[in-house]
Amino acid sequence: MPAKDNIPPQPAGAARITLVLERRSDRLDGILLEAMRMQTENKKLREISRSALKALFAAHKILIKGQPAKPSSSIATGTTYVDILI
């Protein structure tokens, strides 16, 4: 099957950040903040503060495979799709 068949559906109104990791990361929040600041598609996400990111996690607006993610979630190697409800 083509790899794109494994891409989870993106919720309506969500911004998607694709994380591609060559090694496991111990915490989602740090790697996600870095990826948000590096992307160019969404200026609002690029300028987000750590406290605003923390608030998004607390409000369950950061999802992986449709499920709320925790800031302390570890992320495996490979590709992870993170949806941010903004």
C-alpha positions, 0 to 999 in steps of 0.5 A: 500500500502507498505510504499516503494511505497511512496518513490519518485524516486531518480534523476540520480547522486544524493546522498540521505539523509533520514531524520526521524524526531520525531518533526518538524524542523524549518530549513532544512539547519541545520538538513540536515548538521547534517544528512550529517555529520552522514551518512557513505555512502558518504565521500564527503557529510560527510565533507561538509562545511556550505558554500558549503552547502549554495552553493548547495542550491543556485545552486538548487542542493538540492531537496525534491520530485524533487523540489529545497529546501530552507535552511529555509524550515521547515520539518514536522515530519516523513520521508523526502527524500532529494536528493543532486545533486553532 
